[in-house]
Amino acid sequence: MTESITITYQSEQVTVEPVVIDHNVQFKVNFEHPVYIEKDLSEDGTERWIEVGAGATLRAEQLGEMIEKHPEL
C-alpha cells in the first residue's frame, strides 16, 4: 500500500492518504480542511462513496472514482 497519492480535484492538487480506523480503510483528502471518505453500503446493498460525518455527497463520489484509478492505495 502506497503512503499517499496526489490528485487534481477541481483544479486543486491535493494529496490523498489511506488511514485505517477501527479496521475500516478511509481516505484522508488533504484540502485546507481535510475530508475523510470511505466506501459504504447503501440501503439497497450497493457500494457508494461517502464523506465521513456528511454521508453521500457528489464530492465523495467524484473523489472516490479518482481514488479507484490508483490500485496502489
N, CA, C and O of each residue as an XYZ file, in Angstrom:
292
protein
N       0.850     -1.184      0.000
C       0.000      0.000      0.000
C       0.894      1.245      0.000
O       1.817      1.367      0.806
N       0.601      2.148     -0.911
C       1.343      3.400     -1.017
C       0.927      4.334      0.113
O      -0.210      4.291      0.582
N       1.858      5.174      0.542
C       1.556      6.101      1.633
C       0.588      7.198      1.208
O      -0.306      7.564      1.971
N       0.758      7.733     -0.017
C      -0.149      8.779     -0.487
C      -0.028      8.932     -1.992
O       0.938      8.480     -2.606
N      -1.031      9.582     -2.574
C      -1.012      9.949     -3.984
C      -1.404     11.412     -4.072
O      -1.926     11.984     -3.115
N      -1.151     12.010     -5.217
C      -1.595     13.372     -5.457
C      -2.566     13.338     -6.624
O      -2.277     12.759     -7.671
N      -3.724     13.966     -6.434
C      -4.721     14.050     -7.496
C      -5.078     15.518     -7.711
O      -4.805     16.372     -6.867
N      -5.686     15.784     -8.842
C      -6.179     17.129     -9.118
C      -7.696     17.083     -9.062
O      -8.335     16.380     -9.845
N      -8.261     17.827     -8.141
C      -9.715     17.894     -7.974
C     -10.129     19.350     -8.108
O      -9.706     20.203     -7.328
N     -10.956     19.623     -9.102
C     -11.432     20.976     -9.384
C     -10.267     21.974     -9.412
O     -10.284     23.000     -8.731
N      -9.283     21.646    -10.203
C      -8.093     22.486    -10.438
C      -7.183     22.645     -9.223
O      -6.278     23.479     -9.240
N      -7.402     21.871     -8.183
C      -6.561     21.946     -6.985
C      -5.842     20.617     -6.801
O      -6.472     19.559     -6.821
N      -4.536     20.667     -6.623
C      -3.788     19.448     -6.340
C      -3.856     19.154     -4.849
O      -3.527     19.996     -4.014
N      -4.290     17.939     -4.535
C      -4.407     17.522     -3.135
C      -3.786     16.142     -2.976
O      -3.786     15.336     -3.906
N      -3.260     15.883     -1.793
C      -2.752     14.547     -1.508
C      -3.863     13.742     -0.841
O      -4.707     14.271     -0.118
N      -3.824     12.464     -1.109
C      -4.789     11.526     -0.542
C      -3.980     10.427      0.120
O      -3.056      9.876     -0.479
N      -4.328     10.110      1.353
C      -3.615      9.055      2.058
C      -4.588      8.110      2.736
O      -5.575      8.552      3.325
N      -4.320      6.806      2.658
C      -5.191      5.842      3.339
C      -4.954      5.887      4.845
O      -3.827      6.058      5.310
N      -6.040      5.729      5.594
C      -5.997      5.725      7.052
C      -6.880      4.570      7.523
O      -8.025      4.446      7.089
N      -6.355      3.732      8.403
C      -7.152      2.625      8.940
C      -7.688      3.041     10.293
O      -6.926      3.339     11.213
N      -9.020      3.058     10.408
C      -9.689      3.422     11.654
C     -10.701      2.336     11.972
O     -11.605      2.070     11.179
N     -10.551      1.710     13.127
C     -11.451      0.627     13.549
C     -11.614     -0.430     12.460
O     -12.733     -0.843     12.156
N     -10.509     -0.863     11.879
C     -10.470     -1.899     10.845
C     -11.128     -1.482      9.533
O     -11.328     -2.329      8.662
N     -11.468     -0.216      9.364
C     -12.024      0.298      8.114
C     -10.992      1.197      7.454
O     -10.290      1.952      8.126
N     -10.907      1.108      6.129
C      -9.997      1.985      5.394
C     -10.757      3.237      4.978
O     -11.772      3.170      4.286
N     -10.247      4.361      5.411
C     -10.764      5.657      4.982
C      -9.647      6.344      4.216
O      -8.479      5.968      4.318
N     -10.022      7.353      3.452
C      -9.039      8.117      2.708
C      -9.120      9.564      3.149
O     -10.170     10.202      3.078
N      -7.981     10.066      3.608
C      -7.901     11.460      4.045
C      -7.503     12.290      2.832
O      -6.423     12.109      2.269
N      -8.383     13.198      2.436
C      -8.122     14.083      1.305
C      -7.722     15.424      1.900
O      -8.515     16.087      2.568
N      -6.490     15.805      1.647
C      -5.889     16.950      2.330
C      -6.188     18.285      1.650
O      -5.309     18.914      1.061
N      -7.454     18.699      1.748
C      -7.822     20.059      1.369
C      -7.355     20.969      2.510
O      -6.730     20.504      3.463
N      -7.658     22.257      2.408
C      -7.326     23.166      3.501
C      -7.933     22.642      4.802
O      -7.309     22.698      5.862
N      -9.159     22.131      4.700
C      -9.816     21.430      5.815
C      -9.989     19.992      5.348
O     -10.850     19.723      4.511
N      -9.188     19.055      5.870
C      -9.216     17.668      5.375
C     -10.607     17.045      5.418
O     -11.423     17.331      6.294
N     -10.838     16.187      4.440
C     -12.094     15.447      4.311
C     -11.744     13.966      4.335
O     -10.764     13.550      3.716
N     -12.524     13.179      5.035
C     -12.337     11.734      5.066
C     -13.465     11.096      4.279
O     -14.637     11.405      4.495
N     -13.104     10.192      3.354
C     -14.132      9.477      2.608
C     -13.886      7.976      2.744
O     -12.770      7.535      3.019
N     -14.944      7.211      2.546
C     -14.848      5.758      2.597
C     -15.980      5.154      1.793
O     -16.965      5.819      1.475
N     -15.822      3.871      1.469
C     -16.897      3.145      0.794
C     -17.889      2.690      1.850
O     -17.518      2.319      2.963
N     -19.159      2.728      1.470
C     -20.233      2.339      2.378
C     -21.273      1.584      1.564
O     -21.285      1.670      0.336
N     -22.133      0.856      2.231
C     -23.234      0.180      1.554
C     -24.502      1.003      1.727
O     -24.840      1.419      2.836
N     -25.201      1.234      0.619
C     -26.471      1.950      0.689
C     -27.546      1.006      1.217
O     -27.291     -0.180      1.427
N     -28.737      1.532      1.426
C     -29.835      0.725      1.950
C     -30.188     -0.441      1.028
O     -30.658     -1.481      1.489
N     -29.960     -0.263     -0.285
C     -30.278     -1.349     -1.222
C     -29.093     -2.288     -1.460
O     -29.168     -3.175     -2.311
N     -27.998     -2.096     -0.712
C     -26.870     -3.006     -0.767
C     -25.808     -2.678     -1.802
O     -24.897     -3.480     -2.010
N     -25.893     -1.527     -2.456
C     -24.871     -1.149     -3.428
C     -23.788     -0.315     -2.740
O     -24.059      0.437     -1.805
N     -22.560     -0.470     -3.227
C     -21.460      0.307     -2.662
C     -21.506      1.734     -3.174
O     -21.871      1.992     -4.321
N     -21.129      2.651     -2.303
C     -21.048      4.056     -2.681
C     -19.979      4.721     -1.831
O     -19.600      4.214     -0.775
N     -19.501      5.857     -2.304
C     -18.523      6.635     -1.544
C     -19.260      7.675     -0.706
O     -20.191      8.327     -1.178
N     -18.828      7.817      0.546
C     -19.435      8.807      1.436
C     -18.346      9.642      2.103
O     -17.199      9.215      2.234
N     -18.737     10.835      2.519
C     -17.869     11.644      3.371
C     -18.215     11.268      4.804
O     -19.384     11.266      5.190
N     -17.207     10.954      5.577
C     -17.422     10.602      6.978
C     -18.024     11.823      7.678
O     -17.455     12.914      7.645
N     -19.163     11.626      8.299
C     -19.838     12.705      9.007
C     -20.832     13.484      8.162
O     -21.637     14.243      8.703
N     -20.791     13.310      6.831
C     -21.705     14.062      5.962
C     -22.550     13.151      5.089
O     -23.568     13.584      4.550
N     -22.146     11.897      4.940
C     -22.906     10.963      4.120
C     -22.536     11.045      2.646
O     -21.464     11.527      2.279
N     -23.450     10.562      1.812
C     -23.213     10.522      0.371
C     -23.249     11.939     -0.199
O     -24.236     12.657     -0.043
N     -22.168     12.326     -0.857
C     -22.087     13.643     -1.490
C     -21.497     13.478     -2.880
O     -20.835     12.481     -3.168
N     -21.736     14.447     -3.730
C     -21.151     14.435     -5.066
C     -19.628     14.469     -4.967
O     -18.943     13.782     -5.724
N     -19.098     15.259     -4.044
C     -17.650     15.346     -3.868
C     -17.076     13.987     -3.494
O     -16.046     13.590     -4.039
N     -17.715     13.263     -2.580
C     -17.225     11.942     -2.182
C     -17.246     10.991     -3.376
O     -16.306     10.221     -3.574
N     -18.304     11.042     -4.162
C     -18.413     10.182     -5.337
C     -17.297     10.489     -6.341
O     -16.662      9.574     -6.866
N     -17.065     11.761     -6.602
C     -16.030     12.157     -7.561
C     -14.639     11.788     -7.056
O     -13.831     11.248     -7.811
N     -14.355     12.069     -5.799
C     -13.052     11.726     -5.227
C     -12.850     10.210     -5.204
O     -11.768      9.716     -5.522
N     -13.888      9.489     -4.830
C     -13.806      8.029     -4.789
C     -13.482      7.439     -6.146
O     -12.676      6.514     -6.247
N     -14.105      7.966     -7.193
C     -13.815      7.489     -8.545
C     -12.355      7.740     -8.905
O     -11.723      6.907     -9.554
N     -11.820      8.877     -8.489
C     -10.419      9.178     -8.765
C      -9.493      8.255     -7.981
O      -8.469      7.817     -8.504
N      -9.839      7.960     -6.744
C      -9.031      7.081     -5.905
C      -9.019      5.672     -6.484
O      -7.988      5.001     -6.457
N     -10.154      5.220     -7.006
C     -10.241      3.862     -7.559
C      -9.317      3.676     -8.753
O      -8.998      2.540     -9.104
N      -8.884      4.746     -9.377
C      -7.951      4.649    -10.505
C      -6.523      4.422    -10.036
O      -5.614      4.296    -10.857
N      -6.314      4.370     -8.727
C      -4.985      4.168     -8.138
C      -4.991      2.910     -7.268
O      -5.114      2.994     -6.046
N      -4.859      1.747     -7.904
C      -4.922      0.488     -7.131
C      -3.805      0.334     -6.108
O      -3.901     -0.497     -5.204
N      -2.737      1.133     -6.245
C      -1.639      1.028     -5.271
C      -2.056      1.501     -3.886
O      -1.375      1.212     -2.902
N      -3.173      2.228     -3.798
C      -3.689      2.641     -2.483
C      -4.453      1.479     -1.909
O      -4.987      1.576     -0.804
